């Protein structure tokens, strides 16, 4: 366990020195702050518009950080040949992956925390009520980012950085439209199409489970049971992804 923690802390230190991370974070914070200005140009309740734009910005830039930093967790080590030094040490490959994954989760937690503080600061500056249910939406966004990071880590164990990014972003998009694809296949009426859609629906992550932004924006109560169920679903899927990544990485030949 201590080896995993050491790798995680080193990964966190490496991540916070990444210029891409700072560029994305600064742009996200500016967009969240700029939502106040954008809300004045639209018709409707300003607080709802600001919350909607802020949560969307937090989600979008969190995903970009998870993807473009996540795929480099393993790919950079392979490209720089430092992976040979690591696997030569008394560290199991699964411990290496677990440490890398945990390190990026810490990085994401810090960045999501900063963006959440910014969202609440915007609310406070506008003299609107500070809503605690925002934390439910932020938490599920973070769980979604955990899933996306696991996907990025898995893809980086068997392919190049470019393809890993493409695969991860594709799965992210599909994950938000899997229900729609299943309904569309059912309307077609073809048994083959329906069967394929069912396989994709139940095997690929359904990221809409983590999307409660609409409910929060429109003051619709979200039950604790739904948040807990979505969290358990995310953790179960993450466990499966990390297990598959460990198996692939263990069998990969670096010679």
N, C-alpha and C positions, 0 to 999 in steps of 0.2 A: 504493500500500500504506500509506503514511504517513497518508493521509486516513482509511482504514478504521480504523487504530489509534487515531487521535484521536477518531473517533466512538465507537469501542468503549470507550475510557477514560471519555469523557463519559457514555455510557450506564451504565457501571458505577457512576460517582459518583452519577448520578441514582437508580439502582436501590437503592443502599444507604441512600438517604435516604427511601425509601418505607416508610411506617409498616406497610403490609400485610406487607411482607417481614419486618420484625422480629416482628410478631405471629405469623406462621406459624412462623418459626424458633424463637422462644421456646417456643411450644406444642409443637413437635416435640421440642425438647430436654427439656422437662418430661415428655413422654410416654415418651421413651427412658429417662430416669431413673426414671420411675414404673413401668417394666416390671419393675424389681426387686421392687417391692411387689406388683404384680399376679401375679408368678410364685409368690409365697408362698401365694396363694389357690387355686392349681391343683395337680393331681396330676401328677407327671412330673419329668423332669430339668430343674432350674431354668435351667441355662445354655442349653439348647435353646429354652426358652420365651422367655428374654430376647433371644436372638439373633433369633428369629422376629419378636417384637414390635418390636424395634429396627429391623430391616431393613424391615419393613412400614411403620413410621412414617417412616423416611427416604425410602422410595419415595413414599408418599402425599403428604407435605408438599413433597417435591421437585416432584411433578407440579403441585400447587396453585400453587407459586411460578412454575413454567414457564408455566402457563396464564394466571394472572391478572396476572402481570408481563409475560409475553410478548405478550399481545394489546394491551397498552398501548404497545408499542414504536413502532408506527406510528399506531395510533388516536389516541393523545394528541396527536401532532404534527398530525394532521388536524383534530381537534376544537379545538385551541388556535390553529389557523391558522399555526403556526410552520413548517409544511411549505412554505409559500410562500417563506419566507426561505431555507430550506435548498436547495430546488431552484433558486433563483436564483443560488446560489453555484456555483463551478466544481467541483461534486461530482456524479458520475454517480449515478443513482438506485440502481443495483445496489451501488455502494459504500456508500451510505447504509444499505441493507438489511443488507449484510454486516457493517458496523460495529455496527449495532444488535444483530444476532444474536450476534456475537462478544462484545459487552459483556455480554449476558445470560448467555452461557456462562461468562464469568469470575465473574459473580455466583453462578451455580449451583455452580461449582467451589468457591468459598469457603464457601458454605453447606453443601454436601455434605461438605466437608472438616471443618467444625466438628461436624457431626452424626456423622461417622465417629469423630472423636476422642472424642466423648461415648460412643459405643458401646464403644470400647476401654476407656475409663475405667470404665464400668460393669462390664465383664469383669474389669478389674484390681481393682476394689473388692470384687468377689465372690470374688476369689482363684481365678478360673478360668483355664484356659490361654488365652493370647492367640493366636488362630488367624489366620494370614496369609491363609487362603483366603477370609476375610471380604472382603478387598480385591477379589477377583474378583467377588463379588456386588455390591459397591459400584461397581466400575467399570462393570459392565453396567447397573446402575441409572442411572448418569450418562449412558451412551450412550442409554438409553431417554429420559431427560430431554432430551437433545439432539434426538432425533426429535420429541418432543412440542413442544419450543420451536419447531422448524422448522414444524410443523403450525400452531401458534398464529400464527406470523409470516405464514405463507401466508394463513390465514383473515383476518387483520387487514388485508391489502392490498386486499380486495374487499368487505368487509362491516363492519357496526357491531361495537362491542366486545361487546355482549351476544350477538349471533349467533355471533361468532368464538369466544367462550367455550363456547357450546353445541356448536358443530361440533367443536371441539377435544376436549372431554370425551367427546362421542359417539364420535369416532374412537379415543380412548384405550380406551374400554370395548370397542368392536368389535375393536380390535387384540388384545385379550387373549382374545377368544372366537371369533376367525375360524376356527380349526381345528375348534371344536365346531360352528359353524354349517355348515361344509363337510361334516362327518360327518353332521349332521342332514339336510342336503339330499340327501346320497347315500342315506340310509335311506328318504326319501320316494319316491325312484325316478323322479321327474318329470324329463324331459330339460331342460325350461325352468328349473326350480328349480335343478338341478345346474349348468347353464350360468351362471346368475346368481351362484350361490355360488362357482363357480370364478373368475369375473371379480373378485368382491369379495375372494376369498382372495389372489389374486396381485397385485391392484392396491393394496389397503390394507395398511398396515404390520402385520406379525405381531409384536406386542410380546412374545409369549411366548418369543421367541428370547433375550430379555434376562433372563428370569426363572429364576435358579438358586438362589433362596432356599431352596427345599425341600432341594436337594442339600447346601447348606452347613449347614443346620440339622441334618440327619441324617448328617453326616460322610461324604457320598458324594463321591468325588473328581470334580472337573470338569477335563477335559483342556484344555490350553492351546489346542489346535486349535479346540475349540468356542468358547472365549472370543474367539479371533482371528476366526473365521468370523462370529460374531455382531457383532463390532465392524465388520468390513468391510461386512456387510449394512446395519448402521445408517448408516455413512458414505455408502454408495451411495444409500440412501433419502433421507438428508438432502440430498445433492447434487441429487437430482431435485426435491425440494420447494423448495429455494432457487432453483433455475433457473426453476421455474414461478412462484414468487413474484416474481422479478425481471422476468419477461416481463409479468406482470399489472400490476405496479407501474409499469413503463416505459410501458405503454399507458394508464394511468389518467389521466383529465383532472381536474385540481383547480380548474378555472375555475368 
